[in-house]
Amino acid sequence: METADLAAIGAAAASAGARMVVDSTFATPLGQQPLAHGAAIVLHSGTKFIGGHSDLLIGLCVTSDDAVHERLIAARTYQGGTPGSLEAFLALRGLRTLPVRLAAMERNAITLAERLRAHPGVAEVRYPGHGAMMAVIVHGGASAADAVCAGVQIVVPATSLGGVESTIERRQKYAGDAHVDPGLLRFSVGIEDVDDLWHDLAAHLPA
Ligand SMILES: *Cc1c(COP(=O)(O)O)cnc(C)c1O
């Protein structure tokens, strides 16, 4: 949950003759528009916030460059990767409520980030101030973080994110995230009642 300076990276890429590609899944299309900062392609896992209900697998690739668009269409046509009609329908239906879901998630996330930061069992909260994703590092390392995931009753211990239900996972156990703090929990905040979420977490945080 560190933030990147897209404008600076876009300018550096342009001066090196490189194209900038941004995976904007966590920010959602409402949180940032990387094409405006020089990205050639923006990727979204539509499985997450755009679908929003943890019942869809789909990916999106967005560009404003006609040449890139043509190459992407050719790759899709010759290599496959065309979404099924049900997946396309679910993504479109999800998009219709993205603004209201995200607003509710963000309200919850702002409140929970504040309360978590004030909790003695929490070493650090990384929350960029908007959106629904945060990293929460608890005192006590892997075993304390695992205890949170094992104990919660409302928050769902799961890898996926961006759904209406809150999900949480200790990330360091995965090879790709082996560099993060052993006590780091990735927390995707849903639209549940914020006090329900808080009591669920607080009951299992280290004292
Ligand atoms: C989940 C995720 C992906 C992969 O998307 P799938 O739809 O699960 O294949 C890529 N990037 C980010 C940031 C993700 O969270």
Boltz pocket constraint, residues with backbone or C-beta under 6 A from the ligand:
constraints:
  - pocket:
      binder: B
      contacts: [[A, 23], [A, 25], [A, 26], [A, 45], [A, 46], [A, 47], [A, 48], [A, 56], [A, 57], [A, 58], [A, 59]]
      max_distance: 6.0
